[in-house]
Each structure stands twice: as C-alpha cells, then as structure tokens.
C-alpha cells in the first residue's frame, strides 16, 4: 500500500516538474506575446463586465420606474371606481 502511494506521489511530482519546465520554456519563447494576449483578454473581460453591470443598472432603474407607473395606474383605477 505504501509503495502504491509513493508511486502516485512520484508521478505527481514528475508532472509538476514537467509543468514547471513547460511554463519556463513557454515564457522564454513566447513570454511577451502570451502576456500581451493575457492583457487583452483581461481588458476585454473587464469591459464586458462593466457593460453588463451598466445594463443591469438600466434594467433595475426601468423596473423601479415601471413600479411607479403601476402604482399610478392603480390609483387611477381606484378613483374610477368611486362614484
């Protein structure tokens, strides 16, 4: 049982080392390009998020306006019911 556990740990450590080596090589060869793409992706995501939040605010504002309109309509209906 311990041998199987050790085997699993060795494989995991080997994967970690390979992952680190791959990252280092990618950074060496494509670092500037990968960083530029990452920045573009983050900037785009932030712009999309800001737009989404602005749309949500507009929807909520309209919902509140609609509530006020509905209340005024109820008041009009109540006045019409009175003789």
N, C-alpha and C positions, 0 to 999 in steps of 0.2 A: 504494500500500500504506500509506504513512504517513497519507494522507488518510482512509482507511478506519479506521485505528487511532485517529486524532484524533476521527473521528465517533463511534466507540464510547465513547471517554472522555468526550466531551461529553454523550452520552446518559446515561452512568453518573453523571456529576456532576449532571445535571439531576434524575435520580431521587433522588440523595442529598439535594439541596436540597429537593425536594418532600417527601421523607420527613421531613426535619427540620421543615419548615413544618407538616406534618400532625401530628407529635408535639407541637409547640408549641401548636397550636390545640386538640388533644385535651386537653392538660394544662390549658390555660386554661379550657376549658369543663367538663371532666369530671374534673379532677385529683383532687379529694377522693374522688369516687366510684370512680374507677379504682384509686386507692391502697387504698381500703377493700376492694374486691373482690380486689385482688392480695394483701393481707394475709390475707384469709380463705382464699384458695386456698393460700397458703404454709402457714398454720397447719393446714389440713386435710391437706395433703400430709405435713407433719411428724408429725401424729397417726397417719396411716395407716402411715407408715414405722415409727414407734415400735411400733405394734401388730403389724406384720409381723415386726419383729425379735424381739418378745416371743414370738410364735407359733413362729418358727424356733428360739428357745432351748428352748421347751417340747418341740418335736419332737426336738431333739437330746438333751435330757435323757431323754426317753422311749426313744429309740434306745439310749442307754447303759444304761438300766435293762433294756431288753429283752435287750441283750447279756449282762448279768449273769444274767438268768433263763435264757437259752440255755446259758450255761456251767454253771449249776447242774443243768440238765436233762441235759447231757452227763455230768456227774459221777454223777448218779443212774443213768443207763443203764450207765455203766461198772461201777458197784457191782453192778448186777443181773446183769451178765454173769459175774461171778466166782462160783465155786461155794461 
